[in-house]
């Protein structure tokens, strides 16, 4: 047993006690489950969280002491495009804001099935453009997101590139979901090790989000896009995730397209282990690594 299995086993126990993606749950039941699981996670007393809008899309500014007011992270929460919110991700976003030493905007983009693809992509693009309109230089902006938010991070970069907009300095997809076909081999081979994401539930979420669109549509499944011209990527994924192949294949395709990409596979870690950084040292270290990655590219600019 590796030394980091004790804390990760505690996280697994928490997840087993309050499952979110139950087989026949409705979207609202899933949302309620995620709110119960993550809505009460600890937030530092010194954190300043302020409701706001960017480009007409609601969200929250998250600031920690010492934040550089000229630098910003646009954060896109996970939840299969169906659940999740800035509130469910407070623990993660406050730690990332602290690690990056920047202001962070956590976007409350529209969710499926009420608002199917491409609503989330449109909201992310509107918010990013509003950041630039507010005076942030693209070279001092970074984008990150977990799970579906990691896929949305990639979709946003593609949309901005195709529209000729200034691209952010860097991006960090966390446990990204970039292939909505359900064909990835790791969805089967790692099913017994992943306590969160299973193929049947994932396909339900994909169906709600796609609303009849082809799952290989590049802005829905960025794995099938031309990735050339994108900014540097840091992709983090756990070794025990059913979505492991999404990260591996995204990294491979990014490098083949000439994109500077770094893939980190964290031993024994599960889907978006960062959300439990307050009880899992690996979660804190992963977020600190992302913060350092952003700072490096901001400084270089």
C-alpha positions in Angstrom: 0.0 0.0 0.0 1.5 3.4 -1.0 1.8 6.1 1.6 -0.9 8.2 -0.1 -3.6 5.6 0.0 -4.8 6.4 3.6 -6.1 9.9 2.8 -7.5 8.9 -0.5 -9.4 6.0 1.2 -11.0 8.5 3.5 -12.2 10.5 0.4 -13.5 7.3 -1.1 -15.5 6.7 2.0 -17.0 10.1 1.8 -18.0 9.6 -1.8 -19.5 6.1 -1.0 -21.7 7.6 1.7 -23.2 10.2 -0.6 -23.3 9.1 -4.3 -24.2 11.8 -6.8 -24.6 10.0 -10.1 -27.1 7.3 -9.2 -28.4 5.2 -12.1 -32.0 6.5 -12.4 -31.6 9.9 -10.8 -33.2 13.0 -12.4 -31.0 16.0 -13.2 -32.4 17.8 -10.1 -31.7 14.9 -7.9 -28.1 14.8 -9.1 -27.8 18.5 -8.5 -29.1 18.1 -5.0 -26.7 15.3 -4.4 -23.7 17.3 -5.6 -24.8 20.3 -3.5 -25.0 18.1 -0.4 -21.6 16.6 -1.0 -19.6 19.7 -1.9 -21.8 22.7 -0.9 -20.5 22.7 2.7 -16.8 22.1 2.0 -14.6 24.4 4.0 -13.7 27.9 2.7 -10.9 30.0 4.1 -12.2 32.9 6.3 -10.0 35.3 4.4 -11.6 34.5 1.0 -13.6 37.2 -0.6 -16.4 35.8 -2.8 -18.5 38.3 -4.6 -21.5 37.6 -7.0 -21.0 39.3 -10.3 -21.6 38.9 -14.1 -19.2 38.8 -17.0 -20.7 39.3 -20.5 -24.2 38.8 -19.0 -23.3 35.5 -17.5 -23.5 35.1 -13.7 -20.7 33.9 -11.5 -18.5 34.8 -8.7 -15.3 36.7 -8.2 -13.0 34.7 -5.8 -10.1 36.6 -4.3 -7.5 35.7 -1.7 -5.2 38.1 0.1 -2.3 39.3 -2.1 -4.0 38.6 -5.4 -2.6 40.5 -8.4 -5.5 42.6 -9.7 -4.0 42.5 -13.2 -4.2 38.7 -13.5 -7.3 36.5 -13.8 -8.3 32.9 -14.0 -11.6 32.0 -15.7 -12.8 28.8 -13.9 -15.4 26.5 -15.5 -16.9 24.0 -12.9 -17.5 20.4 -13.6 -20.7 18.3 -13.3 -21.3 16.8 -16.7 -22.8 20.0 -18.0 -25.9 19.2 -16.0 -25.0 19.8 -12.3 -22.5 21.8 -10.3 -22.1 25.6 -9.7 -19.6 28.1 -8.4 -20.9 27.2 -4.9 -20.1 23.5 -5.1 -16.5 24.4 -6.1 -15.7 27.0 -3.4 -13.0 24.9 -1.8 -11.3 24.2 -5.1 -11.5 27.7 -6.5 -10.3 29.5 -3.3 -7.3 27.2 -3.2 -6.6 27.7 -6.9 -7.0 31.5 -6.6 -4.5 31.4 -3.7 -2.0 29.2 -5.6 -2.2 31.4 -8.8 -2.0 34.7 -6.8 -4.7 36.1 -9.1 -8.3 37.0 -9.2 -10.5 34.1 -10.2 -14.0 34.3 -11.8 -16.0 31.1 -11.4 -18.6 31.0 -14.1 -22.2 29.9 -13.5 -22.8 28.9 -17.1 -26.2 27.5 -18.3 -26.8 23.8 -17.7 -28.4 21.0 -19.7 -31.0 19.6 -20.2 -32.7 23.0 -19.9 -29.9 24.6 -22.0 -28.2 22.1 -24.2 -25.0 22.4 -26.3 -23.7 24.9 -27.3 -25.1 27.1 -24.5 -22.2 26.4 -22.1 -19.6 27.2 -24.8 -21.4 30.5 -25.7 -21.5 31.5 -22.0 -17.8 30.7 -21.5 -16.8 32.8 -24.6 -19.0 35.7 -23.5 -17.3 35.7 -20.1 -13.8 35.5 -21.5 -14.4 38.4 -23.9 -15.9 40.4 -21.1 -12.7 39.9 -19.1 -10.7 41.4 -21.9 -13.2 44.3 -22.3 -12.7 44.9 -18.5 -9.1 45.6 -19.1 -7.4 42.2 -18.5 -4.6 41.5 -21.0 -5.0 38.0 -22.6 -1.4 37.4 -21.7 -2.3 37.7 -18.0 -5.4 35.4 -18.2 -5.6 31.7 -17.8 -8.5 29.2 -18.1 -9.1 26.1 -16.0 -12.0 23.7 -15.3 -12.6 20.2 -14.0 -14.4 17.3 -15.7 -17.0 18.7 -18.1 -15.4 22.1 -17.2 -12.1 20.7 -18.5 -13.8 19.8 -21.7 -15.4 23.3 -21.8 -12.0 24.8 -21.2 -10.8 23.1 -24.4 -14.0 24.1 -26.3 -13.6 27.7 -25.3 -10.0 27.8 -26.6 -11.1 26.3 -29.9 -13.9 28.8 -30.3 -11.7 31.8 -29.4 -9.0 30.5 -31.9 -11.5 30.1 -34.7 -13.0 33.5 -34.1 -9.6 35.2 -34.0 -9.8 36.4 -30.4 -6.6 36.9 -28.3 -5.9 33.6 -26.5 -5.1 33.2 -22.8 -1.6 32.6 -21.7 -2.3 29.0 -20.6 -5.0 26.5 -19.7 -5.2 23.7 -17.2 -7.9 21.0 -17.8 -8.5 19.0 -14.7 -9.7 15.4 -15.3 -11.2 16.7 -18.5 -14.2 15.1 -20.3 -13.3 15.7 -23.9 -14.9 12.6 -25.6 -18.7 12.3 -25.3 -18.9 9.2 -27.4 -18.4 6.8 -24.5 -15.9 4.8 -26.6 -12.8 5.3 -24.4 -11.3 2.0 -23.3 -10.6 3.3 -19.8 -14.3 3.7 -19.2 -14.4 -0.1 -19.0 -11.0 -1.1 -17.8 -11.0 1.3 -14.8 -14.7 1.1 -13.9 -14.0 -0.9 -10.7 -11.5 1.7 -9.4 -13.5 4.9 -10.1 -16.0 5.8 -7.4 -17.5 8.7 -9.3 -17.7 8.3 -13.1 -19.2 5.3 -14.8 -20.0 4.9 -18.5 -23.8 4.5 -18.3 -24.2 7.7 -16.2 -21.8 9.6 -18.4 -23.8 8.7 -21.5 -27.0 10.0 -19.8 -25.3 13.3 -19.1 -23.9 13.4 -22.6 -27.4 12.8 -24.0 -28.9 15.6 -22.0 -26.1 18.0 -23.0 -25.9 17.1 -26.7 -29.7 17.4 -27.2 -29.4 15.4 -30.4 -26.1 16.8 -31.6 -23.3 14.5 -32.9 -21.1 13.5 -30.0 -18.1 14.0 -32.2 -18.9 17.6 -32.8 -15.6 19.3 -32.0 -17.0 22.0 -29.6 -18.8 19.2 -27.7 -16.0 16.7 -27.8 -12.7 18.7 -28.3 -10.8 15.4 -28.7 -12.1 15.3 -32.3 -11.0 18.9 -33.1 -7.9 20.3 -34.8 -6.0 21.5 -31.7 -3.4 23.5 -33.5 -2.7 27.0 -32.4 -3.8 26.6 -28.8 -1.9 27.9 -25.8 0.2 25.7 -23.5 -1.7 23.1 -21.6 -1.3 21.4 -18.2 -3.5 18.3 -18.1 -3.9 16.6 -14.7 -5.7 13.3 -14.2 -5.8 10.5 -11.7 -4.6 7.0 -12.4 -7.9 5.6 -11.0 -10.2 7.5 -13.3 -12.4 6.1 -16.0 -11.7 9.3 -17.9 -8.0 8.6 -17.9 -7.9 7.9 -21.7 -9.6 11.3 -22.3 -6.5 13.0 -20.8 -4.0 10.7 -22.5 -5.6 11.1 -25.9 -6.0 14.9 -25.5 -2.3 15.2 -24.6 -1.3 13.0 -27.5 -3.4 15.0 -30.0 -2.3 18.3 -28.7 1.4 17.4 -29.0 0.7 16.1 -32.5 -0.8 19.5 -33.4 2.3 21.3 -32.1 0.7 22.5 -28.9 2.9 22.7 -25.8 1.2 20.1 -23.5 2.2 18.5 -20.2 0.3 15.5 -18.9 0.4 14.6 -15.2 -1.1 11.3 -14.1 -1.3 11.2 -10.3 -1.0 7.8 -8.7 -4.0 6.5 -6.8 -6.0 9.6 -7.4 -9.6 9.7 -8.4 -11.8 12.0 -10.5 -11.1 15.7 -9.6 -9.3 14.8 -6.3 -8.5 18.6 -6.1 -11.9 19.2 -4.7 -10.9 17.4 -1.5 -7.5 19.2 -1.0 -8.5 20.1 2.5 -8.3 16.4 3.5 -6.0 15.2 0.7 -2.5 16.5 0.4 -2.3 15.5 -3.2 -5.2 17.8 -4.0 -3.4 20.8 -2.5 -0.2 20.0 -4.4 -2.0 19.6 -7.7 -3.6 23.0 -7.3 -0.3 24.5 -6.3 1.2 23.0 -9.5 -1.5 24.6 -11.6 -0.9 28.0 -9.9 2.8 27.8 -10.6 2.2 26.8 -14.2 0.0 29.9 -14.7 2.5 32.2 -13.0 5.3 30.9 -15.2 3.5 31.7 -18.4 2.2 35.1 -17.1 5.7 36.1 -16.1 7.1 34.9 -19.4 4.7 37.2 -21.2 
